[in-house]
């Protein structure tokens, strides 16, 4: 029974998929944050040009 437990890799596979999903989520959050900041800067620059 113990040997079968050591050979079971389904838990390790689930953990690997969880880590991959977490890494993808961090990448998406970073990209959206950077894009949002850039977009906000662009809108502020356009608003400043229009206001003058």
SVG drawing of the C-alpha trace seen along z (x, -y; Angstrom):
<svg xmlns="http://www.w3.org/2000/svg" viewBox="-10 -76 17 78">
<polyline fill="none" stroke="black" stroke-width="0.4" points="0.0,0.0 2.9,-2.4 4.7,-1.6 1.5,-2.3 1.2,-5.6 4.7,-6.5 4.1,-5.6 0.9,-7.7 1.7,-10.9 -1.8,-12.3 -1.3,-14.7 2.1,-15.9 0.4,-16.5 -2.4,-18.6 0.2,-20.7 2.1,-21.2 -1.0,-22.4 -1.8,-24.7 1.7,-26.2 1.4,-26.7 -2.0,-28.4 -0.6,-30.7 2.3,-31.7 0.0,-32.5 -2.2,-34.5 0.8,-36.5 1.9,-37.2 -1.6,-38.3 -1.9,-40.6 1.5,-42.2 0.6,-42.7 -2.7,-44.3 -1.2,-46.5 1.5,-47.7 -1.0,-48.2 -3.4,-50.0 -0.7,-52.4 0.4,-53.1 -3.2,-53.7 -3.9,-56.0 -0.8,-58.0 -1.9,-58.3 -5.4,-59.4 -3.9,-62.0 -1.6,-63.3 -4.6,-63.6 -6.7,-65.3 -3.9,-67.8 -3.6,-68.6 -7.3,-69.1 -7.5,-71.3 -4.9,-73.8"/>
</svg>
